[in-house]
Amino acid sequence: MTKIINFFKESYGELKKSVWLSKQQMIQSTIFVFIVVGIVTLYIAIIDWGLAGILSRILGGN
């Protein structure tokens, strides 16, 4: 039981050392993540579309 109590005390101590983002920083980070995810999604969609077209021509499909 002592180990569990020590674990929570140490965890709480480490949590108090953490530096939290401000609201503005959190909003900016979230927007950045959405933009990057959108760009990566578009990139993967273009590659998928291109490869599907190449395979369609190789296999003689429509």
Backbone as ProteinMPNN parsed JSONL, in Angstrom:
{"seq_chain_A": "MTKIINFFKESYGELKKSVWLSKQQMIQSTIFVFIVVGIVTLYIAIIDWGLAGILSRILGGN", "coords_chain_A": {"N_chain_A": [[0.829, -1.192, 0.0], [2.008, 1.2, 0.662], [3.718, 1.694, -1.469], [1.929, 2.346, -3.507], [0.77, 4.709, -2.528], [3.058, 6.338, -2.443], [3.612, 6.385, -5.16], [1.422, 7.909, -6.167], [1.868, 10.324, -4.822], [4.38, 11.109, -5.863], [3.668, 11.272, -8.557], [1.827, 13.375, -8.489], [3.542, 15.419, -7.666], [5.246, 15.591, -9.892], [3.382, 16.374, -11.779], [2.77, 18.938, -10.912], [5.063, 20.24, -11.666], [4.802, 20.494, -14.337], [4.454, 22.477, -17.287], [1.822, 24.176, -18.524], [0.087, 24.746, -21.593], [-1.029, 27.93, -22.787], [-4.362, 29.209, -23.379], [-4.487, 30.412, -25.903], [-2.174, 29.361, -27.131], [-2.888, 26.676, -27.181], [-5.086, 26.728, -28.92], [-3.815, 27.59, -31.282], [-2.046, 25.453, -31.697], [-3.857, 23.366, -32.097], [-5.157, 24.191, -34.442], [-2.971, 24.112, -36.178], [-2.432, 21.348, -36.172], [-4.804, 20.371, -37.37], [-4.501, 21.491, -39.936], [-2.132, 20.248, -40.844], [-2.961, 17.55, -40.798], [-4.975, 17.692, -42.736], [-3.43, 18.32, -45.031], [-1.78, 16.038, -45.23], [-3.753, 14.101, -45.584], [-4.821, 14.905, -48.059], [-2.545, 14.528, -49.67], [-2.18, 11.717, -49.471], [-4.583, 10.892, -50.611], [-4.287, 11.803, -53.253], [-2.065, 10.294, -54.087], [-3.2, 7.729, -53.849], [-5.283, 7.891, -55.699], [-3.793, 8.233, -58.051], [-2.253, 5.839, -58.141], [-4.334, 3.998, -58.296], [-5.348, 4.63, -60.815], [-3.137, 3.951, -62.428], [-2.923, 1.17, -61.931], [-5.407, 0.407, -62.913], [-5.086, 0.891, -65.641], [-3.01, -0.883, -66.219], [-4.183, -3.346, -65.641], [-6.24, -3.325, -67.435], [-8.756, -2.275, -66.936], [-11.67, -0.095, -66.586]], "CA_chain_A": [[0.0, 0.0, 0.0], [2.915, 2.347, 0.728], [4.211, 1.951, -2.824], [0.862, 3.004, -4.256], [0.667, 6.081, -2.012], [4.249, 7.042, -2.932], [3.434, 6.594, -6.594], [0.522, 9.037, -6.392], [2.537, 11.543, -4.343], [5.383, 11.474, -6.848], [2.961, 11.671, -9.778], [1.276, 14.709, -8.256], [4.684, 16.328, -7.658], [5.666, 15.791, -11.282], [2.316, 17.124, -12.446], [2.899, 20.336, -10.511], [6.211, 20.784, -12.389], [4.44, 20.648, -15.748], [4.094, 23.797, -17.789], [0.656, 23.988, -19.371], [-0.083, 25.728, -22.65], [-2.099, 28.91, -22.601], [-5.52, 28.956, -24.247], [-4.112, 30.83, -27.253], [-1.23, 28.376, -27.652], [-3.64, 25.447, -27.438], [-5.87, 26.959, -30.138], [-2.881, 27.614, -32.409], [-1.553, 24.091, -31.893], [-4.959, 22.577, -32.637], [-5.325, 24.6, -35.843], [-1.816, 23.576, -36.904], [-2.637, 19.899, -36.334], [-5.848, 20.179, -38.379], [-3.943, 21.826, -41.247], [-1.201, 19.182, -41.225], [-3.752, 16.35, -41.093], [-5.616, 17.937, -44.025], [-2.422, 18.223, -46.084], [-1.394, 14.63, -45.349], [-4.908, 13.401, -46.158], [-4.865, 15.25, -49.482], [-1.396, 13.862, -50.291], [-2.471, 10.28, -49.565], [-5.687, 10.723, -51.571], [-3.739, 11.985, -54.605], [-1.257, 9.106, -54.38], [-4.139, 6.617, -54.02], [-5.967, 8.102, -56.982], [-2.821, 7.974, -59.114], [-1.946, 4.411, -58.194], [-5.53, 3.301, -58.784], [-5.379, 4.848, -62.267], [-2.067, 3.153, -63.05], [-3.325, -0.234, -61.858], [-6.542, 0.216, -63.812], [-4.572, 0.812, -67.015], [-2.218, -2.104, -66.352], [-5.069, -4.504, -65.636], [-7.191, -3.204, -68.533], [-10.094, -1.907, -66.464], [-12.22, 1.173, -67.089]], "C_chain_A": [[0.875, 1.258, 0.0], [3.445, 2.714, -0.655], [3.179, 2.708, -3.654], [0.741, 4.468, -3.819], [1.856, 6.905, -2.503], [4.145, 7.335, -4.42], [2.562, 7.821, -6.864], [1.13, 10.35, -5.913], [3.572, 12.025, -5.352], [4.738, 11.937, -8.153], [2.409, 13.083, -9.639], [2.403, 15.742, -8.254], [5.18, 16.621, -9.06], [4.636, 16.604, -12.056], [2.405, 18.609, -12.123], [4.067, 21.013, -11.23], [5.882, 21.084, -13.851], [4.086, 22.087, -16.077], [2.971, 23.587, -18.8], [0.593, 25.084, -20.422], [-1.187, 26.706, -22.286], [-3.234, 28.572, -23.567], [-5.175, 29.294, -25.696], [-3.141, 29.835, -27.891], [-1.939, 27.072, -28.001], [-4.458, 25.577, -28.725], [-4.963, 26.927, -31.364], [-2.355, 26.214, -32.719], [-2.622, 23.212, -32.532], [-5.182, 22.911, -34.109], [-4.193, 24.04, -36.697], [-1.988, 22.083, -37.17], [-3.699, 19.63, -37.388], [-5.315, 20.455, -39.782], [-3.01, 20.72, -41.725], [-1.951, 17.904, -41.578], [-4.45, 16.508, -42.442], [-4.646, 17.789, -45.189], [-2.017, 16.766, -46.308], [-2.527, 13.82, -45.974], [-4.993, 13.657, -47.655], [-3.738, 14.555, -50.241], [-1.678, 12.368, -50.492], [-3.586, 10.023, -50.573], [-5.182, 10.853, -53.006], [-2.906, 10.768, -55.006], [-2.165, 7.903, -54.645], [-4.838, 6.703, -55.369], [-5.026, 7.773, -58.144], [-2.495, 6.497, -59.248], [-3.136, 3.599, -58.686], [-5.65, 3.446, -60.296], [-4.344, 4.013, -62.987], [-2.45, 1.677, -63.054], [-4.487, -0.536, -62.798], [-6.072, 0.082, -65.255], [-3.773, -0.464, -67.233], [-3.143, -3.317, -66.458], [-6.169, -4.417, -66.683], [-8.593, -2.882, -68.097], [-10.531, -0.578, -67.063], [-11.545, 2.302, -66.455]], "O_chain_A": [[0.509, 2.268, -0.602], [3.603, 3.891, -0.977], [3.529, 3.609, -4.416], [0.622, 5.359, -4.66], [1.682, 8.046, -2.931], [4.544, 8.405, -4.881], [2.912, 8.669, -7.684], [0.922, 11.387, -6.542], [3.634, 13.215, -5.66], [5.211, 12.885, -8.78], [2.512, 13.891, -10.562], [2.229, 16.836, -8.792], [5.499, 17.765, -9.385], [4.995, 17.429, -12.895], [2.138, 19.447, -12.985], [4.064, 22.234, -11.389], [6.595, 21.835, -14.516], [3.505, 22.812, -15.269], [3.151, 22.903, -19.808], [0.998, 26.219, -20.17], [-2.141, 26.371, -21.583], [-3.071, 27.744, -24.463], [-5.53, 28.551, -26.611], [-3.278, 29.506, -29.07], [-1.619, 26.438, -29.007], [-4.515, 24.643, -29.524], [-5.303, 26.308, -32.373], [-2.236, 25.84, -33.886], [-2.321, 22.404, -33.411], [-5.373, 22.012, -34.929], [-4.424, 23.554, -37.804], [-1.717, 21.613, -38.275], [-3.518, 18.745, -38.224], [-5.645, 19.729, -40.719], [-3.086, 20.299, -42.88], [-1.611, 17.241, -42.558], [-4.512, 15.553, -43.215], [-4.99, 17.205, -46.217], [-1.922, 16.316, -47.449], [-2.279, 12.948, -46.806], [-5.214, 12.73, -48.434], [-3.956, 14.046, -51.341], [-1.436, 11.829, -51.572], [-3.537, 9.04, -51.311], [-5.602, 10.096, -53.881], [-3.024, 10.269, -56.125], [-1.916, 7.138, -55.576], [-4.964, 5.709, -56.084], [-5.424, 7.113, -59.105], [-2.467, 5.965, -60.358], [-2.964, 2.62, -59.412], [-6.012, 2.493, -60.985], [-4.627, 3.431, -64.035], [-2.314, 1.006, -64.077], [-4.542, -1.606, -63.405], [-6.594, -0.741, -66.007], [-3.844, -1.067, -68.304], [-2.909, -4.21, -67.272], [-6.962, -5.35, -66.811], [-9.544, -3.186, -68.818], [-9.859, -0.013, -67.927], [-11.865, 3.455, -66.745]]}, "name": "protein", "num_of_chains": 1, "seq": "MTKIINFFKESYGELKKSVWLSKQQMIQSTIFVFIVVGIVTLYIAIIDWGLAGILSRILGGN"}
